[in-house]
């Protein structure tokens, strides 16, 4: 794949050339102080495993694999006539990929800070990102796909789908297929003693947890660029998506009251057939965000101390930015090959005939388990909530064997495969949170001296979750999320700066770290999920600067107690004030437990990679 490697070298070369022409600006003009700074950075991630993203068309686990299908209608449709089984072999016609890179982007950021007087100041950040797309991309013509929807043809890395044409969700963003320009920061500050008011596009980050978000609930995440696989120590700084807001804080002694009102901004998932897509590309997503894009979120946090105990209390009323999913009508009039005239009926169901859909019962149940869904009940819901499917003789089933026969029968009748159409909807929720902190005082130099303990917990009544059968009757349950954090600077040598350590434990009662309901855990190709009770994750991280601060070593580890492990060692080199090089390796193993579909790492295990970022700062 030498052409890909040449593309990356070209990115690095262009960074060097461009960086030589930029200069930092700092001074005053018309009585106003200003500072202009930024960086240009080439970013890449080289695959270290042979696996491709299984949620993409070219990484589909069944591409080129011969699968035996045994199709038959449910016996109750024709009770007096035994139903023969139609046997055939299906070979999904997807074209497997063999990529060298997961990630190839160039980024330019420029930050302008203005100070008008002692009370008024402003910060504006402009960001531009270009994806070199040095990947073996999906081409719908290669598989004769006619899938409906702007994003379901050739890959689009940044635009967000309004289904008929490209667009954006982020209000201060301009995007094309391989680039985006946005203004993630644009606010003005007014400060008068203990009062601070900030108005404009901004992030609101509450809480202390690394990897985990407990009280950090104000903003959703933009996962299009590198999913959650950047430097772990950056704590969602690049993923947390900004939103227009008014934020005010007031300090009274040791207590601070922090409040905000912001415009709703949904989480943005990677687009189908892009490197880090995590929604299986056999699904077509119809997003309903335009129905809530004028809604407001609000909240407050009170933080202070009583003696040696730090305390905080939080309340947020928001629309959950992650959304939930259900079956929806496809509105695609395309006949199944074996049933002429069936297109108008299929248009009233969630199914669309296309080669990029599911081809067999094996594929159906494999991907249902990977998505933490119930394959049998997902089929029954599709039939029950869309009666038009019953006119094609579809019928609810009671067993895995019946489901397999019926699924294979209809996949055979399609002539290619069936895509499933799902809607993404959003619901409002109330989040109540509290936490405390304590700094231990031990013998100087001991492990307990200046050890910081933080504990955070939130309670969300009637939180709405995607049903494991994709029903419009969502799962609604109360959820408690908590995290215990221990952090400490410890010095081992007079010649080395202190080492920073973090240990964390998160417990969630109803969902995993990705927000999927725990009742969907534990399925596989032959079994529907049994579900699990509670999700627990452990984090260990450290950071070690070297003498002179030219080098810094980082280490982060996330362990899902049901058998998933993420380990990320990293090295940062800053040879001068202008240049910065970061290297990190992300090791992923989701097969340490009894069932990989019970932990979160299995979902991203294919993304094991070596990452590198080369930046010139100005």
N, C-alpha and C positions, 0 to 999 in steps of 0.2 A: 504494500500500500504506500509506495513512495510518494505518490501525489499528495497524500494527506500530510506526510511529514514535511514536504516542501511547503505546504500551505502554512503550517505552524511556524517554520523558519521565516517565512515571509511576514508573519504577524510580528515576530520578535524584531525583525529588521526594521519594519515600519515604525515600531515603537521607538527604537533608537533614533531614527531620523527625525521623527516628530518631536521627541523630547528635547532635542538640542535647540529648538527654536522658541521654547517657552521660558518666561521669566516671572519670578514672583514679584508682586506689587504690594507695597506697604507705605502708607503715609497719610497725608491729610489733603483735603481739597474743599474749598469753600466752607472752611470751618468744620468739616466732617472728617473724622478718622475712618480709614478704610484699610482692609487687608484682603488680598486676593491670593488664593492658594489652591492647589489641586494636585492631581496626578494623572498620568496615563499608564495603563497597565495591560500587559498581555497575560491571559489566563488560559490554562489548559489542564486537562485531566486525561492521562493515558491509561487505557484499560490494562489491568493486570490479570484478568481471567478471560476465558474464551466465551463465557456466557454473554448473550445479548439481552437487551431489555425485553422480557417476555410479554410486556403489556403493549408492545408495538407490533405492527404487522410483520416487519422483517425479523423480529425476534420471537414470534409466536412459537410456542413449544411444539405445535403440530404441523408446522410447515414441512412438506415433503415426507411426512410420516404416514405410512399405510395404517389405517384404522378400520377394523371390522365393524360394520353397522348391521344391526338386527332390528329392522323397523317393523312395527305392527300397530294398528289402531287399538284403543282400549276395547276389551271384549264386550263391554256393556253397550257399545254403539250398535252392534249387530249381534244380539244375544243368541240367535238361533243358528248363526253361521260361524264356525270356528275361524279365527283370523290367522291366516298364514303369516309367517315371518318372512320378510323380504331381506335377504342377506346380500350385502355388497361390501366393497372396500373403497373407502374414501381416502384420497391423498390431497390434503389442503395445498392449494397452488401458490401459497406465499413464497416469496423469494428470500431465502435466509441471507442475513447480512454477516459480514466479518469485519467489524470496525476496529480500528486502532485507538480511536479517541472517543471519549464521552463528552468532551467539553472543549471548545475552541473559541474564545471570545477576546475582543479588545474593548477596554473600558476607558473613558475619559470622564473625570469629575473635576468640577471647578466650583469652589466655594467663595462667596463674597460676604464679608462681614463689614457692617457699617455701624458706626457709633455717631449719632447726631448730637447728643449732649449727655449729661449724667443720668438722664431718665430714659431716653429713647435709643434703641438700637435695632438692628435687623440682620438676619442671616438668610442667604439664598444659595442653594446648591443646584447646579445644573449637571445632569448626568447623561452620557451617551454611551450606548453599548452596541457593538456589532458582532454578530456570530458568523464566523468564517464557514460554518456548515461543512467542515471537513469530515463528513460522515457518509456512509452508504445509505442514501435516503430512500424512503418509500416512494414508488411511482405507481399511481393507480392504473396506468395503462399496462403495466407489466402483468397485472392480474385481472384485467378487464373489469375494473371496479367502476360502478356508477353511483357510489354512495352519496347521498344528499347531504349538503352542509358545507359551508365555506372552508372549514378546517379539515375535512375528511378526504381531501385530495393530497397534493404534495405537501410536505411539512411546512408549517408556519410557526416560527419560533417565538413571536412576540404579540402579534395581533390577537385580540380576544373575539370570540365568535358571537355575532348576533344572528347567526345561522345563515343569513342570505348574503352577507358581505362582511369584510373585515372591520374591526373596530377596536375600541379600548374600553376597559373598565375604569382605569385610573384617570381621574379628571385632568391631571396635569401631565399627560403623556401623549406623545405622538409616536406611532409605531408602524413598521412595515413587516414584511415576512422575515427579514434577517437583521432588523435594527430596531432600537427604541431610543427615544430621547424623552427624558422626563425631568421634572423639578421636584425631587423628593423632599426638599426643604425650602420653604418660602414663608417666613413669619417675621413679625415685628414684635419687639418686647417693650413693655413699659414697666420700669421698676422704680418704686418709691419706698425706700426703707424696707419694711417687712412684706410689702405687696409686690407681686410680680404677675403681670398679665401678658400672655403670649397669644397672638392671633395669627392664623395662617395655616399652611400645610405643614404638618408635623407628625412625629412619632410620640407616643405616650407610653413609656416603658416603666412599669411598676414591678417590684419583686426582685428576688435575689438569685433565683435558680439558674444553673447552667444546663443546657439541653432542654430543660423543663420549663413550662409556662404555667404558673399557678395564679398569681395576681396580674400577670402581664396579659390582660384580656382586652385592652382597649382597641388594639389594631389587629387586623388579619395579617396573613403572610402572602408575599409574592414569591412563588416557588418556581417560576419559569426559568431562572438563570442556572442555578446549581442545586436545586432541591434544598436539602438541609445538610449538604455535604461539603460546605466551606469549612474554614477554620472553626472548630467547635468553640474556641475561646472568644469568638466574636459575638456569641449569644444573640443570634437572630438580627444583628444590626443591619445586615443587608436584606434579609428576608422580610422583616417587619415593614408593612406597607403604610405609607403616610396617608393622612386624610385631613381635609380642612377642618379646623377646630379652633375653639377659644378655650384657653386653659388659664386658670388663675390660682395662685397659691398665696397664702398669708401665714407669716410666722408669728407665733405668740409664745415667747419664752422658748421652751424646748419642744413645743408642739407646732406642727405645720399642717395646715389644711390645704389640700390640693384638689381642685375640681376641674371638670372639663365637660364641654358639649362638642360633639363632632358629627360630621356627616358620615353615614354608613358607607363602608368600603369593603367589599367581599374579598376573601382569600382568592388568589388567582393560581389555579393549578397549571402544571405544564400542559401544553397542547398535545393532541394525539400525534404519535409517530415522531416526536422530538425525543432527544436522548433520555430525559428523566421523567417521561410520562408515566404516571402510576394508575390512571384509570384505563382499564383494558380497552384497546382500540376497536374491539368488536361492539362496543357501546357507542351510541351517538348521544351526546349530552345537549339537552335544550335548557339553557340557563334562563331563569326568571328574575335575574337581578334588577332588570329595569323596573320591576314592580315595587322595589324597595329602595331605589337609589336616592330618593329624596328624604328618607327616614333619618332620624337623629339618634345617636347614642349619647349617654351621659353617665357621669359617675363622680365619686369623691373618694379621697383617702385621707385619713387622719393619722399622722405619724408623730411619735414623740417618745418620751421615756418617763418612767417613775423609778427613781433611784438608779440602780444598775440594770434595770430591765427595759429594753426597748420594746415599744408596742406599736402596732398599726392596725387600723380598721378600714375596710374598704367596702364600697357598694357600687356596682355597675349595672345599669340597665342598657342592654344592647340587643341588636339583632346578631345572632351567632354568624360570624363571617364565613364559616366553613360550609354551611348549608347542609341539606339532606337530600337524598335521591329516592326516586320512585319510578315505576313504569309509567310511560305516557304514550299517547297515540303517535305513530310514526308519520301519518299523513302522506305516506309515500305509496302511490298507486303503481305497483309493479307486480306482475303475475308471477306466482310460483310456476316453474317449468312444467310440472305435471298437472297443474290445475288451471287451465286457461280461464280467464275472467275473474281470477281470485284477487287481483290487485286492489279493487275498490274495497273488498272486505279486509284485506291485510292492512290497508291504510287506516282502518279503525282500531287496529291492534298496535302493540309496540314493536311490530316486526317489519323489517325491510329486507327484501330479497337482494343479496349482494355477496360477491365473492369474499369480501372482507369481514363477513360475519362468522358465526360459529357453524362448524360443519358436522359435528358428531356429538353424541351424548358424552363421550369421553372428554372432549374439549369443554363442553358445557359444565360438567361437574368439576373438572380440574380448575377452571377459572372461577367458578363459584367459590370454591374453597380458598383460592388465592385472594379473592376479594372479600372474604369473610362473610359469604352469603350462603343461604340454604338452597341448594339446587332443586330439590323436590318442591318445596313450598314456593320458590320463585316461579316455577312452572305453573303451579296451581293458582297463584295470584294472577298471573298473566291471563289465565283462562277465566277465572272467576270475576275479575274486575273489568274484563273486556269481553262481553258476551258474544261479540261478533266472531271471536275465534271459535266458538262452539258451532257456528254454521259450517265450519270446515272440518267438523267431527272431532275437534279437540275436546278432551274431557279431563277433569281432575283425577289425580292418581293417588294411590295409597302406599306405594312401595317403590323402592329403587328400581326393581325390575320393570315395573309398569312404566315408570318415568323414562327409563332408557329406551324401551321399545317405542313409546310415543314420540320422544324427541328424535330418535333416529328416523322414524317414518316421515316426519315433517321435514327433516333436513334432506332426506332423499327426495322428497317431493319438490323441494325448493329448486333443485338443479344446481345449486352452488352453496349457499349458506344463508343464515338469517342474522342480520344486525338487530340488536335490541336498542330501543330508544328510551332514554330515561330523562326525567325532568329534575333540575336542581332547584330546590325551594329554600326559603329562609324564614326563621322564626325568632321572635323576641324572647329574651330570658332575663331573669334577675340573678345576679351573682353577689353573694355575701362572703366577705373574707376577713380573716384576722391573722395576726402573726405576732411573734415575739422574738427578741434577740437578746443575747447575753455574751459578754466578753469575760472569759475566765482570766484570773490573775494567779499565775503560778510562779515557781522559781524562775528567775531570769535565765533564758536560754532553753528552758524545758519545753516539752511538747504542749503542755497546758497553758503556758504563759501567752497571753494575747490570742488564745484560741477563740474564734467567733462562732457562736451557734445561732442559726436562724431557723425558725419554723414558720411555715405558711400553710394555711388551709382555706379552701373556698367551698361553699355550699350553693348548689344551683338547683332549686326546686323545679320539677316538671321540665327538665331539659328534653329536647326533641332529638331523637337519633334515627338514622336510616334503619328501616326494618330489614331484617335479613332475608325477607321474601320480596323486597322492593314494593311493598304495598303502600297505597296512599294512607293507610292506617299506620302512622309512624309509632315507633316505640317512644313512650314518654315516661321518664323515671327521674327521681332525684339523684344527683351525683355529688359526691364529695371527692375533692382532689387535695392532696397534702404533699408537702415536701419538707424534709429535714436537711439542712445544709450546715456543714462544718468547714470553715476555711481558716487558713493559718499561714503566716510567713515564718519560715524556719531557716536559720542560718547554720550551715555545717562547716564553713571555712571562712577565715578572715579575708582570704583572697578572692572569694566568690560572693556575689550578691545573694541575698536570701532567696530561698526557693518558696514559691507560692503553691500551696496544696488546697484542693477542694474535694470534699466527699459529699455525695448527695444520695438521698433515697426518696423516690416518689411512689405514692400509692394512689390509685384511681379505682373507684368502686364500680363504675359502669362501662368504661371505654378504655381503649389502649391509647398510646401516645399520639396516634394518628386520628383519634376520635371515633374509631369504629366500635360498635357495640360488642361487648364481650360474648354475647350469646351466639355470635357468628364464628367463634374460634373453634378449631379442631376438626374441620372437615377435610376430605381428600377425594380422590377420584371415585372411590367406592362408598363413601360414607358422608352423610350430612353432619353438620357441626353439632357437638355436644355442648359447647359453651364452657366458659371458665368463670371462676369467682375472683374478681379483682385483678388489677394489673400492677406489677411492681417493677421498678427500674432502679438500678444502682449506677452511680457515676463516680469515677475517680479521675482527677485531673491534676496536673502540676505544670509549673512554668519555671524555667531556670535560665535567668540571664547569665551571660559569661562576662568576665572582667573586660572593661572597656565598652560593654554593651553593643559590640559589633555583632555578636551571635546571641541567639536565644533558642533554647530547646523547649518544646511543648509536648505534652502527652495527655491524651483524653481517652477515656474508656467508658462505654455505655454497655451495661449488661442487663438484658431482659431475663428475668428469673425463670422464664419458661423456655430458655434455651437459645437466646440470641445474643451475639456479641459484636460490638463495633469498637475497634481500636484505631486510634489515629495519632501516631508519632509525627512530629513536625519540627522543622528547623527553619529559623529566620535569620537571614544575613543582611546586615545593613552596613556595607563597606564605606559609605559616605553619607552625608546629609541628604543627598539627592536620590540615591538608588536604594532599592529594597527588594530582596528576593526571598520568597517563601516557598518551601517545599514540604509536602505532607503526603503521607500514605494512609489511605483509608482501607482497613481490613474489615471484612464483613463475614460473619458466619451465623446463619440462621438455623443450623441443623444440630444444635447441641442438646436439644430436648427430644421428647417422645414424638412430637408432631410439629414440623416446621410452621404449620399454619396456626400455631398458638402464640407465636411471638412476632414482634414488629420487624426484626432484622431480615426475616425471610422475604419481606416485601421489597427490599432494596438490595438483596444479597448480590445480584448481578452487577451492581455498580462499584465493585471493588476496584480501586484505581490509585494511581500516583498523580498528585496534583502539583502544579507549579504556577507561581504568580511572579512576574517580573515587572516592577513599577519604577517609574521616574517621577519623583515628587518635585513640585515647584510651589 
